[in-house]
Amino acid sequence: MKTLLYILTISFLTISCKSQTDRTNSKFENLSTPKDSTALYFNLKKDQNDTLTQNALDNFVNNWFSKMLFSLNEPIIKDYKGNKEIYRFTWLRTFHHPVSIRLEKQYDEIKIITKVCNGAGGYEPGKLIQDTTFSVKQETYEKLLEKINNSNFWNLPTEKTNENGMDGSEWIIETLKDNNYHLVIRWTPRKDDLKTFREIGEYLISISEIRKGELTDKY
């Protein structure tokens, strides 16, 4: 009888511990990714001449960026409704590997997800070669918010006219907080007036687990 009671007690404790662990793990929601490679990650503008619509891209750019994010196995965040905060930097250098770095905060958990494909940002994305996730502290998240606020990010227009080039990089930053979404893209932000915007991407690079070989040529 004692042996039976011992076995039952151990079984109960094992199940209880497993249930507690499962509840802890389920606390942080994993975002689903699209199954259809033609899915658009951004709202669609009527045409290239539409300079008024914010948080939207024309058909060509939308398809280009979406193809990169799909190959990076990234979620579409513009329509997310939930209690997460999401901050994503997509770095598309013309002749270098596509990169995405995403910080997510849910409850008291904060995670960084870094992904890299082996193609080129201005051509074909290639295949996923890096996919890492790790937790960071509250102070890391707070420093990111500080840089976002310093850049007046939430009030920046999604696009600037007459920004293009043959060799450089697209800096695509998306933020979602309290179910409010904002998108800002800039081409090779080097000028003084874009310094604080660039610092958002540079900070996310610095706290990610992107391999050093990916940083041989920064734009």
PLY file of the C-alpha trace (Angstrom):
ply
format ascii 1.0
element vertex 219
property float x
property float y
property float z
element edge 218
property int vertex1
property int vertex2
end_header
0.00 0.00 0.00
2.82 2.38 0.88
4.45 1.63 -2.45
1.21 2.39 -4.28
0.75 5.68 -2.40
4.35 6.61 -3.19
3.85 5.96 -6.90
0.60 7.95 -6.94
2.24 10.86 -5.12
5.19 10.96 -7.53
2.83 10.76 -10.51
0.71 13.62 -9.17
3.76 15.82 -8.56
5.13 15.06 -12.03
1.83 15.98 -13.70
1.53 19.14 -11.58
5.05 20.26 -12.46
4.46 19.56 -16.14
1.19 21.51 -16.10
2.89 24.43 -14.39
5.70 24.37 -16.98
3.22 24.20 -19.85
1.35 27.21 -18.47
4.60 29.13 -18.20
5.61 28.25 -21.75
2.20 29.14 -23.18
2.38 32.56 -21.61
4.41 33.85 -24.56
2.39 33.61 -27.75
4.12 32.43 -30.92
3.01 34.37 -33.98
1.93 32.37 -37.01
3.50 32.91 -40.43
1.64 32.98 -43.76
1.43 29.77 -45.80
0.95 31.56 -49.11
4.12 33.00 -50.66
2.05 35.69 -52.41
0.78 37.12 -49.10
1.39 40.86 -48.72
2.98 41.93 -45.44
1.93 45.57 -45.80
-1.15 47.54 -46.72
-1.38 48.39 -50.42
-1.34 51.88 -51.90
-3.49 52.70 -54.91
-0.42 53.56 -57.00
3.14 54.94 -56.85
1.87 58.52 -56.95
-0.08 58.13 -53.72
1.99 60.13 -51.22
-0.74 60.60 -48.62
-1.57 57.07 -47.49
0.56 56.04 -44.51
1.57 52.53 -43.40
1.18 51.30 -46.97
3.41 50.58 -49.97
2.89 50.43 -53.71
2.46 47.06 -55.39
6.07 46.65 -56.58
7.72 47.51 -53.26
5.11 45.59 -51.28
5.73 42.42 -53.27
9.51 42.84 -53.02
9.56 43.35 -49.25
6.91 40.66 -48.68
8.91 38.09 -50.64
11.92 38.79 -48.41
9.91 38.53 -45.18
8.19 35.33 -46.31
11.57 33.71 -47.03
12.73 34.89 -43.59
9.70 33.00 -42.21
8.43 36.15 -40.52
4.85 36.83 -39.35
2.62 39.59 -40.73
2.32 42.01 -37.83
0.21 44.87 -39.21
-3.08 43.10 -38.40
-2.08 41.59 -35.07
-4.61 42.06 -32.29
-3.42 41.01 -28.89
-1.34 42.06 -25.92
2.11 41.89 -27.48
4.38 44.77 -28.32
6.33 44.09 -31.52
9.29 45.97 -32.99
10.81 44.67 -36.23
13.77 45.88 -38.27
14.15 44.39 -41.75
17.51 45.15 -43.33
17.69 44.68 -47.10
21.13 45.45 -48.49
21.34 45.24 -52.26
24.16 42.67 -52.47
24.10 41.19 -48.95
22.01 38.72 -47.01
18.47 39.79 -46.00
18.12 40.23 -42.22
15.19 40.61 -39.85
15.46 41.39 -36.14
12.28 41.38 -34.09
11.80 42.31 -30.42
8.58 41.12 -28.81
7.28 41.89 -25.34
4.38 40.04 -23.76
3.65 40.30 -20.04
7.08 40.26 -18.37
8.81 38.29 -21.14
10.92 39.99 -23.78
12.49 38.10 -26.66
14.70 38.85 -29.66
14.22 36.83 -32.85
16.98 37.13 -35.47
16.75 35.65 -38.97
19.04 35.69 -41.99
18.66 34.31 -45.53
21.55 33.45 -47.83
20.39 35.49 -50.84
20.67 39.23 -51.50
18.27 41.97 -50.43
18.09 43.51 -53.89
17.64 40.24 -55.75
16.40 36.83 -54.54
16.13 36.18 -50.79
17.56 32.65 -50.84
17.05 30.18 -48.01
16.90 30.72 -44.25
20.34 30.12 -42.72
19.93 31.64 -39.25
16.95 31.58 -36.90
17.71 32.35 -33.25
15.55 33.39 -30.32
16.66 34.48 -26.86
15.36 36.48 -23.92
16.54 39.95 -22.91
16.11 42.12 -19.84
13.69 44.96 -19.27
16.47 47.54 -19.57
17.19 46.39 -23.15
13.55 46.95 -24.07
13.50 50.35 -22.35
16.58 51.49 -24.24
14.89 50.57 -27.53
11.82 52.58 -26.57
14.07 55.52 -25.75
15.58 55.44 -29.24
12.16 55.13 -30.85
10.90 58.14 -28.90
14.04 60.18 -29.63
13.47 59.71 -33.36
9.83 60.85 -33.11
9.16 57.57 -34.87
5.39 57.43 -34.48
5.09 60.74 -36.34
7.51 60.02 -39.19
5.97 59.56 -42.65
6.14 56.02 -43.96
8.18 57.01 -47.01
10.27 59.94 -48.21
9.99 60.89 -51.86
12.98 60.73 -54.21
14.82 58.17 -52.11
16.44 55.47 -54.20
19.73 54.13 -55.44
21.50 51.17 -57.02
23.78 50.16 -54.16
22.65 50.67 -50.59
20.03 49.31 -48.26
16.38 49.53 -47.29
15.82 50.12 -43.59
12.29 48.93 -42.79
11.10 49.46 -39.23
7.67 48.41 -37.97
6.25 49.01 -34.53
3.08 47.70 -32.95
2.01 48.79 -29.49
-1.47 48.80 -27.94
-2.65 47.45 -31.32
-1.40 50.61 -33.06
0.85 49.90 -36.04
3.35 52.17 -37.76
5.74 51.56 -40.65
8.73 53.68 -41.70
11.16 52.85 -44.50
14.27 54.77 -45.50
16.94 54.18 -48.14
20.46 54.05 -46.68
19.81 56.52 -43.83
23.14 58.35 -43.45
22.14 62.00 -43.25
22.09 63.90 -39.98
18.32 64.26 -40.06
17.98 60.47 -40.13
20.60 59.78 -37.44
18.10 59.00 -34.69
16.05 56.79 -37.03
19.16 54.84 -38.02
20.04 54.34 -34.36
16.91 52.21 -33.91
18.14 49.70 -36.48
21.73 49.86 -35.26
20.62 49.17 -31.70
18.58 46.13 -32.75
21.60 44.85 -34.68
23.80 45.32 -31.61
21.53 43.30 -29.31
20.78 40.55 -31.82
22.70 37.33 -32.37
23.48 38.21 -35.96
26.75 36.60 -36.93
29.74 38.91 -37.28
30.23 37.86 -40.89
26.95 39.55 -41.77
28.34 42.92 -40.67
31.29 43.14 -43.05
29.58 45.89 -45.06
27.08 48.19 -43.38
24.90 50.76 -45.14
0 1
1 2
2 3
3 4
4 5
5 6
6 7
7 8
8 9
9 10
10 11
11 12
12 13
13 14
14 15
15 16
16 17
17 18
18 19
19 20
20 21
21 22
22 23
23 24
24 25
25 26
26 27
27 28
28 29
29 30
30 31
31 32
32 33
33 34
34 35
35 36
36 37
37 38
38 39
39 40
40 41
41 42
42 43
43 44
44 45
45 46
46 47
47 48
48 49
49 50
50 51
51 52
52 53
53 54
54 55
55 56
56 57
57 58
58 59
59 60
60 61
61 62
62 63
63 64
64 65
65 66
66 67
67 68
68 69
69 70
70 71
71 72
72 73
73 74
74 75
75 76
76 77
77 78
78 79
79 80
80 81
81 82
82 83
83 84
84 85
85 86
86 87
87 88
88 89
89 90
90 91
91 92
92 93
93 94
94 95
95 96
96 97
97 98
98 99
99 100
100 101
101 102
102 103
103 104
104 105
105 106
106 107
107 108
108 109
109 110
110 111
111 112
112 113
113 114
114 115
115 116
116 117
117 118
118 119
119 120
120 121
121 122
122 123
123 124
124 125
125 126
126 127
127 128
128 129
129 130
130 131
131 132
132 133
133 134
134 135
135 136
136 137
137 138
138 139
139 140
140 141
141 142
142 143
143 144
144 145
145 146
146 147
147 148
148 149
149 150
150 151
151 152
152 153
153 154
154 155
155 156
156 157
157 158
158 159
159 160
160 161
161 162
162 163
163 164
164 165
165 166
166 167
167 168
168 169
169 170
170 171
171 172
172 173
173 174
174 175
175 176
176 177
177 178
178 179
179 180
180 181
181 182
182 183
183 184
184 185
185 186
186 187
187 188
188 189
189 190
190 191
191 192
192 193
193 194
194 195
195 196
196 197
197 198
198 199
199 200
200 201
201 202
202 203
203 204
204 205
205 206
206 207
207 208
208 209
209 210
210 211
211 212
212 213
213 214
214 215
215 216
216 217
217 218
